[in-house]
Amino acid sequence: MTVKQLIHKLSTIKDQDTWVMVKGYERGYDDVEGINIEPIDVALDVNDQWYYGKHEKVDDVLMEVRQQFQIVKAIIL
């Protein structure tokens, strides 16, 4: 999802005082805190194990294989 797509989806919510939260570690929900709005470089579709997120921070991908992946700017919520 791009920033433009996220803004569009959020703008359709009628009650703009609706809270934004993230899933808790095991259960429940947490407030969104400490959002890094500075984009970082992320390599797409690096992981195929179900227990990892699909994408990785470029710095965490071996230099020898980075060129195999599409790299995009991303913000992490």
HTML snippet that shows the backbone in 3Dmol.js (N, CA, C, O; Angstrom):
<script src="https://3Dmol.org/build/3Dmol-min.js"></script>
<div id="view" style="width:600px;height:400px;position:relative"></div>
<script>
const pdb = `
ATOM      1  N   MET A   1       0.852  -1.175   0.000  1.00  0.00           N
ATOM      2  CA  MET A   1       0.000   0.000   0.000  1.00  0.00           C
ATOM      3  C   MET A   1       0.897   1.238   0.000  1.00  0.00           C
ATOM      4  O   MET A   1       1.873   1.307   0.748  1.00  0.00           O
ATOM      5  N   THR A   2       0.568   2.186  -0.822  1.00  0.00           N
ATOM      6  CA  THR A   2       1.329   3.429  -0.871  1.00  0.00           C
ATOM      7  C   THR A   2       0.717   4.457   0.094  1.00  0.00           C
ATOM      8  O   THR A   2      -0.399   4.270   0.579  1.00  0.00           O
ATOM      9  N   VAL A   3       1.443   5.523   0.362  1.00  0.00           N
ATOM     10  CA  VAL A   3       0.930   6.599   1.210  1.00  0.00           C
ATOM     11  C   VAL A   3      -0.357   7.164   0.607  1.00  0.00           C
ATOM     12  O   VAL A   3      -1.326   7.419   1.322  1.00  0.00           O
ATOM     13  N   LYS A   4      -0.358   7.357  -0.709  1.00  0.00           N
ATOM     14  CA  LYS A   4      -1.550   7.897  -1.387  1.00  0.00           C
ATOM     15  C   LYS A   4      -2.756   6.985  -1.162  1.00  0.00           C
ATOM     16  O   LYS A   4      -3.851   7.471  -0.879  1.00  0.00           O
ATOM     17  N   GLN A   5      -2.566   5.666  -1.284  1.00  0.00           N
ATOM     18  CA  GLN A   5      -3.657   4.717  -1.069  1.00  0.00           C
ATOM     19  C   GLN A   5      -4.140   4.747   0.381  1.00  0.00           C
ATOM     20  O   GLN A   5      -5.343   4.694   0.638  1.00  0.00           O
ATOM     21  N   LEU A   6      -3.202   4.831   1.328  1.00  0.00           N
ATOM     22  CA  LEU A   6      -3.561   4.886   2.746  1.00  0.00           C
ATOM     23  C   LEU A   6      -4.360   6.147   3.057  1.00  0.00           C
ATOM     24  O   LEU A   6      -5.377   6.084   3.747  1.00  0.00           O
ATOM     25  N   ILE A   7      -3.909   7.280   2.557  1.00  0.00           N
ATOM     26  CA  ILE A   7      -4.624   8.537   2.780  1.00  0.00           C
ATOM     27  C   ILE A   7      -6.032   8.444   2.199  1.00  0.00           C
ATOM     28  O   ILE A   7      -6.995   8.882   2.829  1.00  0.00           O
ATOM     29  N   HIS A   8      -6.151   7.884   1.021  1.00  0.00           N
ATOM     30  CA  HIS A   8      -7.474   7.746   0.408  1.00  0.00           C
ATOM     31  C   HIS A   8      -8.386   6.890   1.288  1.00  0.00           C
ATOM     32  O   HIS A   8      -9.525   7.273   1.558  1.00  0.00           O
ATOM     33  N   LYS A   9      -7.892   5.738   1.734  1.00  0.00           N
ATOM     34  CA  LYS A   9      -8.707   4.861   2.584  1.00  0.00           C
ATOM     35  C   LYS A   9      -9.093   5.556   3.878  1.00  0.00           C
ATOM     36  O   LYS A   9     -10.243   5.468   4.308  1.00  0.00           O
ATOM     37  N   LEU A  10      -8.150   6.244   4.504  1.00  0.00           N
ATOM     38  CA  LEU A  10      -8.433   6.933   5.765  1.00  0.00           C
ATOM     39  C   LEU A  10      -9.413   8.078   5.564  1.00  0.00           C
ATOM     40  O   LEU A  10     -10.221   8.365   6.447  1.00  0.00           O
ATOM     41  N   SER A  11      -9.349   8.733   4.417  1.00  0.00           N
ATOM     42  CA  SER A  11     -10.242   9.873   4.174  1.00  0.00           C
ATOM     43  C   SER A  11     -11.694   9.445   3.998  1.00  0.00           C
ATOM     44  O   SER A  11     -12.593  10.283   4.077  1.00  0.00           O
ATOM     45  N   THR A  12     -11.940   8.168   3.763  1.00  0.00           N
ATOM     46  CA  THR A  12     -13.316   7.694   3.611  1.00  0.00           C
ATOM     47  C   THR A  12     -13.992   7.411   4.950  1.00  0.00           C
ATOM     48  O   THR A  12     -15.196   7.155   4.983  1.00  0.00           O
ATOM     49  N   ILE A  13     -13.252   7.450   6.041  1.00  0.00           N
ATOM     50  CA  ILE A  13     -13.824   7.202   7.364  1.00  0.00           C
ATOM     51  C   ILE A  13     -14.569   8.463   7.792  1.00  0.00           C
ATOM     52  O   ILE A  13     -13.983   9.543   7.873  1.00  0.00           O
ATOM     53  N   LYS A  14     -15.859   8.319   8.064  1.00  0.00           N
ATOM     54  CA  LYS A  14     -16.688   9.486   8.372  1.00  0.00           C
ATOM     55  C   LYS A  14     -16.286  10.147   9.676  1.00  0.00           C
ATOM     56  O   LYS A  14     -16.199  11.374   9.740  1.00  0.00           O
ATOM     57  N   ASP A  15     -16.041   9.371  10.711  1.00  0.00           N
ATOM     58  CA  ASP A  15     -15.664   9.928  12.015  1.00  0.00           C
ATOM     59  C   ASP A  15     -14.141  10.065  12.075  1.00  0.00           C
ATOM     60  O   ASP A  15     -13.437   9.102  12.380  1.00  0.00           O
ATOM     61  N   GLN A  16     -13.646  11.253  11.786  1.00  0.00           N
ATOM     62  CA  GLN A  16     -12.204  11.484  11.740  1.00  0.00           C
ATOM     63  C   GLN A  16     -11.553  11.484  13.126  1.00  0.00           C
ATOM     64  O   GLN A  16     -10.337  11.640  13.235  1.00  0.00           O
ATOM     65  N   ASP A  17     -12.355  11.310  14.191  1.00  0.00           N
ATOM     66  CA  ASP A  17     -11.802  11.133  15.532  1.00  0.00           C
ATOM     67  C   ASP A  17     -11.606   9.656  15.874  1.00  0.00           C
ATOM     68  O   ASP A  17     -11.273   9.319  17.010  1.00  0.00           O
ATOM     69  N   THR A  18     -11.813   8.777  14.893  1.00  0.00           N
ATOM     70  CA  THR A  18     -11.582   7.346  15.083  1.00  0.00           C
ATOM     71  C   THR A  18     -10.108   7.103  15.376  1.00  0.00           C
ATOM     72  O   THR A  18      -9.229   7.656  14.715  1.00  0.00           O
ATOM     73  N   TRP A  19      -9.855   6.270  16.374  1.00  0.00           N
ATOM     74  CA  TRP A  19      -8.472   5.974  16.761  1.00  0.00           C
ATOM     75  C   TRP A  19      -7.808   5.050  15.749  1.00  0.00           C
ATOM     76  O   TRP A  19      -8.481   4.281  15.062  1.00  0.00           O
ATOM     77  N   VAL A  20      -6.488   5.131  15.665  1.00  0.00           N
ATOM     78  CA  VAL A  20      -5.683   4.231  14.844  1.00  0.00           C
ATOM     79  C   VAL A  20      -4.826   3.406  15.802  1.00  0.00           C
ATOM     80  O   VAL A  20      -4.099   3.959  16.627  1.00  0.00           O
ATOM     81  N   MET A  21      -4.913   2.085  15.688  1.00  0.00           N
ATOM     82  CA  MET A  21      -4.178   1.189  16.591  1.00  0.00           C
ATOM     83  C   MET A  21      -3.493   0.095  15.791  1.00  0.00           C
ATOM     84  O   MET A  21      -3.762  -0.093  14.604  1.00  0.00           O
ATOM     85  N   VAL A  22      -2.602  -0.622  16.464  1.00  0.00           N
ATOM     86  CA  VAL A  22      -1.929  -1.784  15.878  1.00  0.00           C
ATOM     87  C   VAL A  22      -2.183  -2.992  16.768  1.00  0.00           C
ATOM     88  O   VAL A  22      -2.500  -2.840  17.947  1.00  0.00           O
ATOM     89  N   LYS A  23      -2.045  -4.184  16.211  1.00  0.00           N
ATOM     90  CA  LYS A  23      -2.224  -5.399  16.995  1.00  0.00           C
ATOM     91  C   LYS A  23      -1.158  -5.484  18.075  1.00  0.00           C
ATOM     92  O   LYS A  23      -0.007  -5.099  17.865  1.00  0.00           O
ATOM     93  N   GLY A  24      -1.560  -5.999  19.245  1.00  0.00           N
ATOM     94  CA  GLY A  24      -0.603  -6.267  20.303  1.00  0.00           C
ATOM     95  C   GLY A  24       0.249  -7.480  19.954  1.00  0.00           C
ATOM     96  O   GLY A  24      -0.017  -8.170  18.970  1.00  0.00           O
ATOM     97  N   TYR A  25       1.266  -7.737  20.758  1.00  0.00           N
ATOM     98  CA  TYR A  25       2.193  -8.837  20.462  1.00  0.00           C
ATOM     99  C   TYR A  25       1.477 -10.177  20.383  1.00  0.00           C
ATOM    100  O   TYR A  25       1.609 -10.892  19.389  1.00  0.00           O
ATOM    101  N   GLU A  26       0.721 -10.526  21.416  1.00  0.00           N
ATOM    102  CA  GLU A  26      -0.009 -11.790  21.386  1.00  0.00           C
ATOM    103  C   GLU A  26      -1.509 -11.595  21.214  1.00  0.00           C
ATOM    104  O   GLU A  26      -2.145 -12.336  20.464  1.00  0.00           O
ATOM    105  N   ARG A  27      -2.080 -10.610  21.897  1.00  0.00           N
ATOM    106  CA  ARG A  27      -3.491 -10.286  21.740  1.00  0.00           C
ATOM    107  C   ARG A  27      -3.698  -8.818  22.056  1.00  0.00           C
ATOM    108  O   ARG A  27      -2.775  -8.117  22.472  1.00  0.00           O
ATOM    109  N   GLY A  28      -4.904  -8.375  21.856  1.00  0.00           N
ATOM    110  CA  GLY A  28      -5.237  -6.989  22.155  1.00  0.00           C
ATOM    111  C   GLY A  28      -4.684  -6.027  21.119  1.00  0.00           C
ATOM    112  O   GLY A  28      -4.196  -6.426  20.062  1.00  0.00           O
ATOM    113  N   TYR A  29      -4.776  -4.743  21.456  1.00  0.00           N
ATOM    114  CA  TYR A  29      -4.377  -3.681  20.528  1.00  0.00           C
ATOM    115  C   TYR A  29      -3.605  -2.610  21.284  1.00  0.00           C
ATOM    116  O   TYR A  29      -3.823  -2.411  22.479  1.00  0.00           O
ATOM    117  N   ASP A  30      -2.713  -1.926  20.600  1.00  0.00           N
ATOM    118  CA  ASP A  30      -1.914  -0.843  21.172  1.00  0.00           C
ATOM    119  C   ASP A  30      -2.120   0.426  20.360  1.00  0.00           C
ATOM    120  O   ASP A  30      -2.461   0.381  19.178  1.00  0.00           O
ATOM    121  N   ASP A  31      -1.903   1.569  21.026  1.00  0.00           N
ATOM    122  CA  ASP A  31      -1.893   2.836  20.306  1.00  0.00           C
ATOM    123  C   ASP A  31      -0.700   2.849  19.357  1.00  0.00           C
ATOM    124  O   ASP A  31       0.318   2.208  19.614  1.00  0.00           O
ATOM    125  N   VAL A  32      -0.838   3.582  18.265  1.00  0.00           N
ATOM    126  CA  VAL A  32       0.279   3.761  17.354  1.00  0.00           C
ATOM    127  C   VAL A  32       1.169   4.838  17.959  1.00  0.00           C
ATOM    128  O   VAL A  32       0.768   5.996  18.077  1.00  0.00           O
ATOM    129  N   GLU A  33       2.371   4.450  18.337  1.00  0.00           N
ATOM    130  CA  GLU A  33       3.318   5.387  18.946  1.00  0.00           C
ATOM    131  C   GLU A  33       4.667   5.258  18.250  1.00  0.00           C
ATOM    132  O   GLU A  33       5.000   4.206  17.704  1.00  0.00           O
ATOM    133  N   GLY A  34       5.411   6.307  18.276  1.00  0.00           N
ATOM    134  CA  GLY A  34       6.766   6.255  17.739  1.00  0.00           C
ATOM    135  C   GLY A  34       6.831   5.961  16.251  1.00  0.00           C
ATOM    136  O   GLY A  34       7.738   5.267  15.791  1.00  0.00           O
ATOM    137  N   ILE A  35       5.880   6.483  15.502  1.00  0.00           N
ATOM    138  CA  ILE A  35       5.895   6.245  14.062  1.00  0.00           C
ATOM    139  C   ILE A  35       7.095   6.958  13.454  1.00  0.00           C
ATOM    140  O   ILE A  35       7.307   8.152  13.668  1.00  0.00           O
ATOM    141  N   ASN A  36       7.858   6.211  12.704  1.00  0.00           N
ATOM    142  CA  ASN A  36       8.989   6.782  11.992  1.00  0.00           C
ATOM    143  C   ASN A  36       8.478   7.223  10.622  1.00  0.00           C
ATOM    144  O   ASN A  36       8.264   6.400   9.733  1.00  0.00           O
ATOM    145  N   ILE A  37       8.284   8.529  10.466  1.00  0.00           N
ATOM    146  CA  ILE A  37       7.769   9.005   9.185  1.00  0.00           C
ATOM    147  C   ILE A  37       8.877   9.272   8.177  1.00  0.00           C
ATOM    148  O   ILE A  37       8.628   9.784   7.086  1.00  0.00           O
ATOM    149  N   GLU A  38      10.093   8.922   8.551  1.00  0.00           N
ATOM    150  CA  GLU A  38      11.202   9.007   7.610  1.00  0.00           C
ATOM    151  C   GLU A  38      11.244   7.696   6.838  1.00  0.00           C
ATOM    152  O   GLU A  38      11.435   6.638   7.438  1.00  0.00           O
ATOM    153  N   PRO A  39      11.071   7.743   5.523  1.00  0.00           N
ATOM    154  CA  PRO A  39      11.087   6.505   4.745  1.00  0.00           C
ATOM    155  C   PRO A  39      12.428   5.780   4.854  1.00  0.00           C
ATOM    156  O   PRO A  39      13.487   6.401   4.942  1.00  0.00           O
ATOM    157  N   ILE A  40      12.350   4.456   4.847  1.00  0.00           N
ATOM    158  CA  ILE A  40      13.551   3.627   4.822  1.00  0.00           C
ATOM    159  C   ILE A  40      13.500   2.771   3.560  1.00  0.00           C
ATOM    160  O   ILE A  40      12.438   2.619   2.956  1.00  0.00           O
ATOM    161  N   ASP A  41      14.631   2.218   3.162  1.00  0.00           N
ATOM    162  CA  ASP A  41      14.682   1.330   2.004  1.00  0.00           C
ATOM    163  C   ASP A  41      14.304  -0.080   2.447  1.00  0.00           C
ATOM    164  O   ASP A  41      14.855  -0.617   3.407  1.00  0.00           O
ATOM    165  N   VAL A  42      13.345  -0.668   1.720  1.00  0.00           N
ATOM    166  CA  VAL A  42      12.857  -2.005   2.032  1.00  0.00           C
ATOM    167  C   VAL A  42      12.923  -2.860   0.766  1.00  0.00           C
ATOM    168  O   VAL A  42      12.543  -2.413  -0.316  1.00  0.00           O
ATOM    169  N   ALA A  43      13.405  -4.083   0.912  1.00  0.00           N
ATOM    170  CA  ALA A  43      13.419  -5.050  -0.187  1.00  0.00           C
ATOM    171  C   ALA A  43      12.127  -5.858  -0.120  1.00  0.00           C
ATOM    172  O   ALA A  43      11.780  -6.406   0.926  1.00  0.00           O
ATOM    173  N   LEU A  44      11.418  -5.927  -1.254  1.00  0.00           N
ATOM    174  CA  LEU A  44      10.119  -6.598  -1.294  1.00  0.00           C
ATOM    175  C   LEU A  44      10.257  -8.102  -1.510  1.00  0.00           C
ATOM    176  O   LEU A  44      11.163  -8.569  -2.201  1.00  0.00           O
ATOM    177  N   ASP A  45       9.336  -8.847  -0.901  1.00  0.00           N
ATOM    178  CA  ASP A  45       9.183 -10.290  -1.112  1.00  0.00           C
ATOM    179  C   ASP A  45      10.465 -11.082  -0.849  1.00  0.00           C
ATOM    180  O   ASP A  45      10.826 -11.974  -1.617  1.00  0.00           O
ATOM    181  N   VAL A  46      11.137 -10.746   0.235  1.00  0.00           N
ATOM    182  CA  VAL A  46      12.380 -11.425   0.600  1.00  0.00           C
ATOM    183  C   VAL A  46      12.092 -12.747   1.305  1.00  0.00           C
ATOM    184  O   VAL A  46      12.742 -13.755   1.027  1.00  0.00           O
ATOM    185  N   ASN A  47      11.126 -12.746   2.212  1.00  0.00           N
ATOM    186  CA  ASN A  47      10.861 -13.919   3.042  1.00  0.00           C
ATOM    187  C   ASN A  47       9.648 -14.697   2.551  1.00  0.00           C
ATOM    188  O   ASN A  47       8.631 -14.113   2.175  1.00  0.00           O
ATOM    189  N   ASP A  48       9.766 -16.023   2.559  1.00  0.00           N
ATOM    190  CA  ASP A  48       8.608 -16.840   2.209  1.00  0.00           C
ATOM    191  C   ASP A  48       8.153 -17.726   3.364  1.00  0.00           C
ATOM    192  O   ASP A  48       7.210 -18.503   3.206  1.00  0.00           O
ATOM    193  N   GLN A  49       8.806 -17.625   4.522  1.00  0.00           N
ATOM    194  CA  GLN A  49       8.351 -18.341   5.704  1.00  0.00           C
ATOM    195  C   GLN A  49       7.147 -17.607   6.288  1.00  0.00           C
ATOM    196  O   GLN A  49       7.152 -16.378   6.366  1.00  0.00           O
ATOM    197  N   TRP A  50       6.118 -18.347   6.699  1.00  0.00           N
ATOM    198  CA  TRP A  50       4.872 -17.748   7.178  1.00  0.00           C
ATOM    199  C   TRP A  50       5.066 -16.918   8.439  1.00  0.00           C
ATOM    200  O   TRP A  50       4.284 -16.003   8.696  1.00  0.00           O
ATOM    201  N   TYR A  51       6.084 -17.218   9.224  1.00  0.00           N
ATOM    202  CA  TYR A  51       6.279 -16.556  10.513  1.00  0.00           C
ATOM    203  C   TYR A  51       7.132 -15.288  10.413  1.00  0.00           C
ATOM    204  O   TYR A  51       7.358 -14.622  11.423  1.00  0.00           O
ATOM    205  N   TYR A  52       7.604 -14.949   9.223  1.00  0.00           N
ATOM    206  CA  TYR A  52       8.308 -13.690   8.988  1.00  0.00           C
ATOM    207  C   TYR A  52       7.426 -12.767   8.161  1.00  0.00           C
ATOM    208  O   TYR A  52       6.574 -13.229   7.402  1.00  0.00           O
ATOM    209  N   GLY A  53       7.629 -11.477   8.307  1.00  0.00           N
ATOM    210  CA  GLY A  53       6.999 -10.552   7.387  1.00  0.00           C
ATOM    211  C   GLY A  53       7.591 -10.756   5.995  1.00  0.00           C
ATOM    212  O   GLY A  53       8.731 -11.202   5.867  1.00  0.00           O
ATOM    213  N   LYS A  54       6.830 -10.435   4.958  1.00  0.00           N
ATOM    214  CA  LYS A  54       7.266 -10.680   3.587  1.00  0.00           C
ATOM    215  C   LYS A  54       8.488  -9.862   3.187  1.00  0.00           C
ATOM    216  O   LYS A  54       9.301 -10.308   2.377  1.00  0.00           O
ATOM    217  N   HIS A  55       8.616  -8.677   3.748  1.00  0.00           N
ATOM    218  CA  HIS A  55       9.637  -7.739   3.292  1.00  0.00           C
ATOM    219  C   HIS A  55      10.700  -7.526   4.383  1.00  0.00           C
ATOM    220  O   HIS A  55      10.459  -7.807   5.557  1.00  0.00           O
ATOM    221  N   GLU A  56      11.876  -7.026   3.979  1.00  0.00           N
ATOM    222  CA  GLU A  56      12.978  -6.784   4.918  1.00  0.00           C
ATOM    223  C   GLU A  56      13.596  -5.411   4.681  1.00  0.00           C
ATOM    224  O   GLU A  56      13.638  -4.916   3.555  1.00  0.00           O
ATOM    225  N   LYS A  57      14.068  -4.815   5.754  1.00  0.00           N
ATOM    226  CA  LYS A  57      14.878  -3.605   5.648  1.00  0.00           C
ATOM    227  C   LYS A  57      16.113  -3.947   4.810  1.00  0.00           C
ATOM    228  O   LYS A  57      16.754  -4.970   5.050  1.00  0.00           O
ATOM    229  N   VAL A  58      16.445  -3.123   3.853  1.00  0.00           N
ATOM    230  CA  VAL A  58      17.560  -3.421   2.946  1.00  0.00           C
ATOM    231  C   VAL A  58      18.842  -3.704   3.722  1.00  0.00           C
ATOM    232  O   VAL A  58      19.617  -4.581   3.340  1.00  0.00           O
ATOM    233  N   ASP A  59      19.066  -2.974   4.798  1.00  0.00           N
ATOM    234  CA  ASP A  59      20.286  -3.185   5.596  1.00  0.00           C
ATOM    235  C   ASP A  59      20.381  -4.600   6.159  1.00  0.00           C
ATOM    236  O   ASP A  59      21.471  -5.053   6.507  1.00  0.00           O
ATOM    237  N   ASP A  60      19.239  -5.312   6.255  1.00  0.00           N
ATOM    238  CA  ASP A  60      19.221  -6.668   6.804  1.00  0.00           C
ATOM    239  C   ASP A  60      19.281  -7.751   5.726  1.00  0.00           C
ATOM    240  O   ASP A  60      19.178  -8.940   6.027  1.00  0.00           O
ATOM    241  N   VAL A  61      19.449  -7.333   4.468  1.00  0.00           N
ATOM    242  CA  VAL A  61      19.552  -8.279   3.356  1.00  0.00           C
ATOM    243  C   VAL A  61      21.013  -8.331   2.916  1.00  0.00           C
ATOM    244  O   VAL A  61      21.660  -7.297   2.753  1.00  0.00           O
ATOM    245  N   LEU A  62      21.517  -9.533   2.729  1.00  0.00           N
ATOM    246  CA  LEU A  62      22.912  -9.684   2.314  1.00  0.00           C
ATOM    247  C   LEU A  62      23.200  -8.889   1.044  1.00  0.00           C
ATOM    248  O   LEU A  62      22.414  -8.917   0.097  1.00  0.00           O
ATOM    249  N   MET A  63      24.305  -8.194   1.024  1.00  0.00           N
ATOM    250  CA  MET A  63      24.702  -7.360  -0.116  1.00  0.00           C
ATOM    251  C   MET A  63      24.716  -8.171  -1.415  1.00  0.00           C
ATOM    252  O   MET A  63      24.352  -7.656  -2.471  1.00  0.00           O
ATOM    253  N   GLU A  64      25.134  -9.430  -1.340  1.00  0.00           N
ATOM    254  CA  GLU A  64      25.279 -10.254  -2.540  1.00  0.00           C
ATOM    255  C   GLU A  64      23.941 -10.565  -3.213  1.00  0.00           C
ATOM    256  O   GLU A  64      23.917 -10.874  -4.404  1.00  0.00           O
ATOM    257  N   VAL A  65      22.832 -10.489  -2.482  1.00  0.00           N
ATOM    258  CA  VAL A  65      21.535 -10.859  -3.069  1.00  0.00           C
ATOM    259  C   VAL A  65      20.569  -9.689  -3.182  1.00  0.00           C
ATOM    260  O   VAL A  65      19.452  -9.871  -3.666  1.00  0.00           O
ATOM    261  N   ARG A  66      20.956  -8.508  -2.756  1.00  0.00           N
ATOM    262  CA  ARG A  66      20.044  -7.350  -2.792  1.00  0.00           C
ATOM    263  C   ARG A  66      19.491  -7.063  -4.174  1.00  0.00           C
ATOM    264  O   ARG A  66      18.325  -6.693  -4.308  1.00  0.00           O
ATOM    265  N   GLN A  67      20.313  -7.227  -5.207  1.00  0.00           N
ATOM    266  CA  GLN A  67      19.881  -6.895  -6.567  1.00  0.00           C
ATOM    267  C   GLN A  67      18.773  -7.811  -7.056  1.00  0.00           C
ATOM    268  O   GLN A  67      18.149  -7.524  -8.078  1.00  0.00           O
ATOM    269  N   GLN A  68      18.512  -8.915  -6.348  1.00  0.00           N
ATOM    270  CA  GLN A  68      17.447  -9.846  -6.746  1.00  0.00           C
ATOM    271  C   GLN A  68      16.054  -9.337  -6.361  1.00  0.00           C
ATOM    272  O   GLN A  68      15.048  -9.877  -6.819  1.00  0.00           O
ATOM    273  N   PHE A  69      15.996  -8.308  -5.527  1.00  0.00           N
ATOM    274  CA  PHE A  69      14.724  -7.853  -4.986  1.00  0.00           C
ATOM    275  C   PHE A  69      14.420  -6.418  -5.401  1.00  0.00           C
ATOM    276  O   PHE A  69      15.324  -5.601  -5.578  1.00  0.00           O
ATOM    277  N   GLN A  70      13.136  -6.129  -5.551  1.00  0.00           N
ATOM    278  CA  GLN A  70      12.721  -4.757  -5.803  1.00  0.00           C
ATOM    279  C   GLN A  70      12.864  -3.987  -4.492  1.00  0.00           C
ATOM    280  O   GLN A  70      12.424  -4.458  -3.443  1.00  0.00           O
ATOM    281  N   ILE A  71      13.470  -2.817  -4.550  1.00  0.00           N
ATOM    282  CA  ILE A  71      13.686  -2.002  -3.357  1.00  0.00           C
ATOM    283  C   ILE A  71      12.831  -0.759  -3.469  1.00  0.00           C
ATOM    284  O   ILE A  71      12.854  -0.063  -4.484  1.00  0.00           O
ATOM    285  N   VAL A  72      12.064  -0.482  -2.399  1.00  0.00           N
ATOM    286  CA  VAL A  72      11.155   0.662  -2.362  1.00  0.00           C
ATOM    287  C   VAL A  72      11.375   1.447  -1.080  1.00  0.00           C
ATOM    288  O   VAL A  72      11.973   0.943  -0.130  1.00  0.00           O
ATOM    289  N   LYS A  73      10.892   2.672  -1.058  1.00  0.00           N
ATOM    290  CA  LYS A  73      10.869   3.476   0.164  1.00  0.00           C
ATOM    291  C   LYS A  73       9.621   3.086   0.944  1.00  0.00           C
ATOM    292  O   LYS A  73       8.568   2.865   0.346  1.00  0.00           O
ATOM    293  N   ALA A  74       9.719   2.997   2.274  1.00  0.00           N
ATOM    294  CA  ALA A  74       8.568   2.620   3.088  1.00  0.00           C
ATOM    295  C   ALA A  74       8.631   3.314   4.442  1.00  0.00           C
ATOM    296  O   ALA A  74       9.711   3.612   4.950  1.00  0.00           O
ATOM    297  N   ILE A  75       7.449   3.569   5.025  1.00  0.00           N
ATOM    298  CA  ILE A  75       7.376   3.990   6.412  1.00  0.00           C
ATOM    299  C   ILE A  75       6.779   2.826   7.181  1.00  0.00           C
ATOM    300  O   ILE A  75       5.934   2.100   6.656  1.00  0.00           O
ATOM    301  N   ILE A  76       7.203   2.646   8.392  1.00  0.00           N
ATOM    302  CA  ILE A  76       6.770   1.509   9.205  1.00  0.00           C
ATOM    303  C   ILE A  76       5.841   2.025  10.298  1.00  0.00           C
ATOM    304  O   ILE A  76       6.214   2.915  11.063  1.00  0.00           O
ATOM    305  N   LEU A  77       4.637   1.470  10.373  1.00  0.00           N
ATOM    306  CA  LEU A  77       3.681   1.840  11.414  1.00  0.00           C
ATOM    307  C   LEU A  77       3.765   0.850  12.551  1.00  0.00           C
ATOM    308  O   LEU A  77       3.039   0.979  13.537  1.00  0.00           O
TER     309      LEU A  77
END
`;
const viewer = $3Dmol.createViewer("view");
viewer.addModel(pdb, "pdb");
viewer.setStyle({}, {cartoon: {color: "spectrum"}});
viewer.zoomTo();
viewer.render();
</script>
